[in-house]
Amino acid sequence: MKVLILNGSPRKNGNTTILLDEACKVFEKEGIEYKIIDVGQKNIRGCAGCGYCSTHDECAIKDEVNEAAKYFKDADGLLVASPVYYASPNGTLISFLDRLFYSSPFDLKMKVGAAFAVARRGGTEATFDVLNKYFTISQMPIASGMYWNNGFGGAKGQIAEDQEGLQNARVVAENMVFLMKSIALGKEKFGLPKGEKKIFTNFIK
């Protein structure tokens, strides 16, 4: 089984990375393959709304987003973590996720999602909410933990003192593994839900 991990922090080996390391310990113990992309250190521009992906099955901007999509296609789960910027995720990460989710030509249904927000003090719940919306619009089950998925630390490495936050990272990873394995068994026995053809409406007609 595979998990794609997106680290939204531009700080190398910072608090967000330390939190993700705890989750990775669980994946390693459970034999889960994972790939980490340090999105916060990339030069990623936002979606241009050009429509190229609707006819070419990839984003028109040739960068790490298209490379991530190749791994995401075969992945069973997606784990995303971001530092808090003005009570929201890192802007580079938002641009990455907008383009990854919009341009991916494959079905995201029943891939397991989980998100973490890291802050010195406030804004984690708002950031957590923004990240989870990518999952809920894509029919992706969300792995939860023992508390809201956040971690706290200001100075580099300070999150190591947030033992509750680090514990929750491990718990969320364990729950991700359980959900991914359970869904794989369900697919084998029952297949995916058939669903319905998408109906597009607006508020004018």
Disulfide bonds with the S-S distance in Angstrom:
none
